[in-house]
C-alpha cells in the first residue's frame, strides 16, 4: 500500500468513501512513510498505535455510511498543540515530560471530524525561528536538496517539521502555527501549500503561546483544495479563546470555482526588496501573467510602511513572548533544576531549560517593556502596526487580493545563517506584514530555483475573506502545474 501515501487528502477522502481501500490500510501506509522519513527529524513523537486505533474507528463509521468530514485521513500535528495524553514539548527542554490533560480546540475539532494522528512534529523552540534548527530535539532537514549536492537544507520555520513531513509524504496534511510567517515560509521552502487564516479564525486555546496578538493556527497540505478542506475542520468560534471571532465558517472547498475573471490583483512595489534574487522576481512576474491570462486584472498598490514591518514585529513579538514565557519557572510542570532558594531555582530552570534563541527574544522583550523604554519602543511599534494595517485597508479599496513572493530566496543550508540573527529574521520580510495586520495569507509552490529548489508565491486577502484567497490560489496552482518532488526522505 506504499502508493496510498502519494494520494492528496481529497483523493484519499474520496477513495475511503468509495471503499477503494480502508482507513487502516491508509494509516499503515502513512506510518511506513513516517518511519522512512526519520532521517529528516520531522517528528518529535510518533503515535502509530493511536493512529491505528483511530483508523479502525473510522472504518467502523465508514462501513455504516456514517463517515465524518475527515474520517480516516492521517495528519501530523505541530508539537505546539496540546494533545491530551500525548507528550507536548514546544521543542523545548523546559517542557520535558509535559503530558497535557486537555486537548487544544483545533486538534479536538480535527479528531471530531475523524482525522487520524500520526505524531507531533518538530519545530523551532516555542515557535521562535525561521529554520527549525532551534529545537532541543535537533534540527529538521528539508527533504529537498540542491541539484548535484547533498548538503542538508533547512525546511523553514517555525513549522518546519510539519512542512517537511507533508513534503516527504509522511502525512496527508499537517497543522502549523503562523506568528510572522511560520506556515507560509516553510511551505515555500518545502514545496507544499500552507495557509495562515485571518487572526481569530481558528481558536488559540491549547496552543502553546509565543506572541498572543499574532499567533494563528493553519493547515499544510500538498494542494490548495486539501488546505481548504482542513481549514474548514479547524476553524470556528471558541468561547474559551477571547480572541476567537464569532463569524460563520464558510465552505472553503466550494470557493475553488476556478474563476478569477474581473478579480483585481494588487502588486505592491514595496515588496521588491534589496537582496531578492532575480529568480524570485521572475517567478513573481510569471504569477502576474498567469492571473492575467485567467482574466484577472493586476493593479499597482502601495504599502508604504512595509519597510518598518520587521523592526515592528521584532519589538512586539519578543515583548509578548517575554510575558507569555514567564510561566515556565519549574514550579508547576516540565523541567525543574533545584537551587538554594526559589529565586535560584527559577534562574537555574530557565537558564538550562530555554535555548539561545528563546533567551535572546525574552531578553529583547523584557528590555522593550522596561521602564524608560516602553514608550520609546513598544508603544511606538504599536503605532507603526496600526499604520501597516491601515496600508492594507487602503490597498484593498483598489484590489481584491494581493500577490507577492513568499520568501526572498529558496531554502538555505542548515547552519548557514546561525551566527547572524538579522539575516535569519529577514527570511520573514514578505510574510510579517500580513501577520501584523491579522490578514489571511497562503503560499503555494509555483516553480523551481536555478538550483532545483521550490519557490513559492503568496496571496494576501481581506480579513475573513479566505474564500477569495483560496479561489485565486487554486487558479495559480493550476497554471503553475507544480509537480516536482523532493528526493530525500520520501521512502528512501
Helices and strands as residue ranges (DSSP letters): G 2-6, H 9-17, H 23-36, G 38-40, E 43-46, H 48-63, E 74-78, G 93-95, H 105-112, E 116-121, G 125-127, H 160-167, E 173-178, H 184-190, E 193-196, E 216-221, H 224-234, G 253-255, E 264-268, G 269-271, H 278-293, E 297-301, G 306-308, H 309-324, G 325-327, H 342-353, H 356-369, I 374-379, H 380-395, E 401-405, H 421-425, G 426-428, H 432-437, E 441-448, E 454-461, H 466-480
